[in-house]
């Protein structure tokens, strides 16, 4: 029994593949394309480290801090002074900061 190429096979370049396979691959490519779009969106909108030389957070905004010694803490900037969340002053240079990510939806 011969198959009619127009109903159950489709040409792809120099190859002939079953229509179902071609449709499945097109669906997978669409899914991968959507995933790539989502990853690009996340990368663009994800919190990033910011140099304190270029930008500082709003006063009293709790942020993530990167200190000169390599440690990472939470704290805030208040009237020219970096402070831990306990309000104790930070005596080591703060190099970078970043805002917290958005909380998950409940």
Protein Blocks (a to p, Z undefined) as FASTA:
>chain_A
ZZdfklmgccehjbccdfklmmmmmmmmmmmmmmmmmmmmmmmmpccdddfkloccdehi
acddddfkopacddddeehiacdfkopacfbdcfbdcdddddddZZ
